[in-house]
Amino acid sequence: MRVTVECYGASARWCGSDAITLDLADGATGNDALDALAARYPDFAARRDTVAIAAGDAIASPTAPLADGDVIALIPPVSAG
């Protein structure tokens, strides 16, 4: 199945793009998508566990199954001073 990953904030730098298409096995989860990104992008791999996933207008569980054509977003940690 094909999933589109939108990269926001620092995650776009870590992945070198603001949108990435992943081909994943049927039944893949958000964690599988994160693992695929970590395998491709070392800068992302170093921060993988700090990133949240959003689907639609809500934060999604990384263990939730994805479907063909889904669009997920990477939400990096944010800090303010």
C-alpha positions in Angstrom: 0.0 0.0 0.0 1.1 3.6 -0.6 1.1 6.2 2.2 2.0 9.9 2.0 3.9 11.4 4.9 3.8 15.1 5.3 6.8 16.5 7.2 6.3 19.7 9.2 8.9 21.8 11.0 12.2 20.2 11.8 11.0 16.8 10.4 11.2 18.3 6.9 14.9 19.0 7.4 15.5 15.6 8.9 13.9 13.9 5.9 15.0 16.4 3.2 11.5 17.0 2.0 8.1 18.2 3.0 6.3 15.2 1.6 7.4 11.6 1.1 5.6 8.6 -0.4 6.1 5.2 1.2 5.3 1.8 -0.1 4.4 -0.3 2.9 3.0 -3.8 3.4 -0.7 -4.3 3.8 -1.7 -3.9 7.4 1.3 -1.6 8.2 1.0 0.7 11.2 2.3 4.2 12.0 5.3 2.6 13.6 6.0 0.7 10.4 6.0 4.1 8.5 8.3 5.6 11.1 10.7 2.6 10.8 10.7 3.0 7.0 11.6 6.7 7.4 14.3 5.9 9.9 15.9 3.3 7.6 16.0 6.0 4.8 17.0 9.1 6.7 19.7 8.9 9.4 18.8 12.4 10.7 15.3 11.3 11.2 16.4 8.0 12.8 18.2 9.8 15.6 14.9 11.6 16.5 12.3 8.9 15.6 11.1 8.4 19.1 10.4 12.2 19.6 7.9 12.5 16.7 4.2 12.2 16.9 2.0 11.1 14.0 -1.2 12.9 13.0 -4.0 11.7 10.7 -6.6 14.1 9.8 -7.1 16.6 12.6 -5.9 14.4 15.4 -2.8 12.8 16.9 -2.9 9.1 15.8 -1.7 6.1 17.7 1.5 4.7 16.1 0.1 1.2 16.5 -3.1 2.0 14.5 -3.2 0.3 11.1 -2.8 2.5 8.0 -4.8 2.1 4.8 -3.8 2.5 1.2 -3.9 6.2 0.3 -3.7 7.5 3.8 -1.9 10.8 4.5 -0.1 11.1 7.8 1.8 14.0 9.2 5.0 14.0 11.3 4.8 16.4 14.2 8.2 17.1 15.7 8.7 18.2 19.3 8.1 22.0 19.8 9.6 24.3 22.4 9.1 27.9 23.2 10.9 30.3 25.4 
